Amino acid sequence: MQTIREVAEKTGHSPHKIRRLIKAIADQPGHPDRLHIEPSVDDVASLTAAGVQFTWRVTEELVRRELGDAAPSSGDDRSAAPAAGESPDWISLMQRVTDAKEKAEERLYDQIRVKDEQLKAKDDQIAALNERLRESNLLMASLQKQLPEPTKKQTSVAEPVTATTAVRQKRSEKGSGESKATSKQKGWLRRLLR
């Protein structure tokens, strides 16, 4: 079994054409040539369910039997531009466009695979950091339990200080000595008015 690219190089067919052949056979699980294609039907189902990308592998014999050998063409004809007055070889042009598209798709799939691996690594790092944070929270909780509880002092509810309360406090501080004198005056005045 060989990859699509390897078989394409050996047979001269485009990778796109070989993929179409594989798809036509792989879509029919009971196809007699399904044995020449890997992964198997069960493996494809499990890999697809797991979201894993896989590479098709095919035998060179199947490709040669189904598609035959590609017409030999020189490499100069494909890369050279048509001369003045000649019509371009449209099949060759389409083949180059298709090959370029397939290469771009393969690069994109490789990039996606790399990004998926990077995301998995970041998820693992986040999980490890969350575990460390949980452990530090447990450690802090156990240390807080070991601390003695603060003693509870009875605190009186303080009256808000306003201008009238400040004046009353000053009068009461000054008036402690004067209160006896005023009470004597009140007593004399009371006696007089009785």
C-alpha positions in Angstrom: 0.0 0.0 0.0 1.2 3.4 -0.9 0.1 7.0 -0.4 -1.8 8.8 -3.2 1.2 11.0 -4.0 3.5 8.0 -4.3 1.1 6.1 -6.6 0.6 9.3 -8.7 4.3 9.7 -9.2 4.6 6.0 -10.3 1.6 5.9 -12.6 1.6 9.4 -14.0 -2.0 10.1 -12.9 -2.9 13.1 -10.9 -3.5 12.7 -7.2 -7.0 14.2 -7.7 -7.9 11.5 -10.2 -6.7 8.8 -7.8 -8.7 10.4 -5.0 -11.8 10.2 -7.1 -11.2 6.5 -7.8 -10.7 5.9 -4.0 -13.8 7.8 -3.1 -15.9 5.8 -5.7 -14.7 2.5 -4.2 -14.6 3.6 -0.5 -18.2 4.8 -0.7 -19.3 1.2 -1.4 -18.3 -1.0 1.5 -19.0 -4.2 -0.4 -17.0 -3.2 -3.4 -14.6 -6.1 -4.5 -11.7 -3.7 -4.8 -12.1 -2.3 -1.3 -9.4 -4.6 -0.1 -6.9 -2.6 -2.2 -7.6 0.6 -0.1 -6.7 1.4 3.4 -7.9 2.3 6.0 -10.7 -0.3 6.3 -14.4 0.6 6.5 -14.4 0.1 10.3 -11.2 2.2 10.7 -12.6 5.0 8.6 -15.8 5.1 10.8 -13.8 5.1 14.1 -11.3 7.7 12.9 -14.1 10.0 11.5 -16.0 9.7 14.8 -12.9 10.6 16.7 -12.3 13.6 14.4 -8.9 12.3 13.4 -7.6 13.0 9.9 -6.2 10.1 8.0 -4.4 9.4 4.8 -5.7 7.0 2.2 -3.4 4.3 1.0 -3.9 2.4 -2.2 -2.2 -0.3 -4.2 -0.5 0.6 -7.4 -2.0 -2.4 -9.1 -5.6 -1.1 -8.5 -4.7 2.3 -10.0 -3.1 0.7 -13.1 -5.9 -1.7 -13.6 -8.7 0.9 -13.2 -7.0 4.0 -14.8 -4.3 2.4 -16.9 -1.0 4.2 -17.4 -1.1 7.9 -18.1 0.0 9.0 -21.5 3.7 9.9 -21.4 4.3 13.5 -21.5 7.6 15.4 -21.4 8.0 17.8 -18.5 9.0 20.6 -20.9 5.5 20.6 -22.6 3.7 21.1 -19.3 5.8 24.1 -18.1 6.3 25.9 -21.4 3.9 28.5 -22.6 2.3 28.0 -25.9 3.9 29.7 -28.9 2.3 32.6 -30.8 -0.6 31.3 -32.9 -0.9 28.0 -31.0 -3.8 27.2 -28.7 -2.8 26.3 -25.1 -3.1 22.7 -24.0 -6.2 23.1 -21.8 -5.9 19.7 -20.2 -2.4 20.4 -19.2 -3.4 23.8 -17.8 -6.3 22.3 -15.9 -4.0 19.6 -14.6 -1.5 22.1 -13.2 -4.3 24.1 -11.6 -5.8 21.0 -10.0 -2.3 19.9 -8.7 -1.7 23.4 -7.3 -5.1 23.3 -5.6 -4.4 19.9 -4.1 -1.0 21.0 -2.8 -2.6 24.0 -1.2 -5.3 21.8 0.4 -2.6 19.5 1.7 -0.7 22.4 3.2 -3.9 23.7 4.8 -4.7 20.3 6.3 -1.2 20.1 7.7 -1.6 23.5 9.2 -4.9 22.6 10.7 -3.4 19.4 12.2 -0.5 21.4 13.7 -3.0 23.9 15.2 -5.1 21.1 16.6 -2.0 19.7 18.3 -1.1 23.2 19.7 -4.7 23.6 21.0 -4.5 20.2 22.7 -1.1 21.2 24.3 -2.7 24.5 25.5 -5.7 22.6 26.9 -3.3 20.4 28.8 -1.5 23.4 30.2 -4.7 25.0 31.3 -5.8 21.8 33.0 -2.5 21.7 34.9 -2.8 25.3 36.0 -6.3 24.7 37.2 -5.1 21.8 39.2 -2.4 23.9 40.8 -4.9 26.6 41.6 -7.2 24.1 43.2 -4.3 22.7 45.3 -3.2 26.2 46.4 -6.8 26.9 47.4 -7.0 23.7 49.5 -3.6 24.6 51.1 -4.9 28.2 52.0 -8.0 26.7 53.5 -6.1 24.3 55.7 -3.8 27.1 56.8 -6.7 29.4 57.6 -8.2 26.6 59.8 -5.0 26.4 61.8 -5.0 30.1 62.6 -6.5 31.0 66.0 -9.8 32.8 65.9 -9.6 36.5 66.8 -10.9 37.4 70.3 -14.3 39.0 70.1 -14.3 42.4 72.0 -17.6 43.9 72.9 -17.9 47.1 71.1 -20.6 49.6 71.8 -22.4 51.1 68.9 -20.9 54.6 68.5 -23.3 57.4 68.2 -22.6 59.5 65.1 -20.9 62.7 65.9 -22.9 65.7 65.0 -22.6 69.4 66.0 -25.2 69.0 68.7 -23.5 65.9 70.3 -20.1 67.7 70.2 -21.6 70.7 72.0 -23.3 68.5 74.6 -20.0 66.7 75.2 -18.2 70.0 75.7 -20.9 71.3 78.1 -20.8 68.1 80.0 -17.0 68.3 80.4 -17.2 72.0 81.4 -20.4 71.7 83.3 -19.2 69.1 85.8 -17.8 71.8 88.1 -20.6 74.3 87.4 -23.4 71.9 87.9 -23.2 72.2 91.7 -23.3 76.0 91.5 -26.3 76.0 89.2 -28.1 73.5 91.4 -27.6 75.7 94.4 -29.0 78.7 92.5 -31.9 76.7 91.4 -32.5 75.7 95.0 -32.4 79.3 96.4 -34.7 80.5 93.6 -37.1 77.7 94.2 -37.2 78.4 97.9 -38.0 82.0 97.2 -40.8 81.3 94.8 -42.5 78.6 96.8 
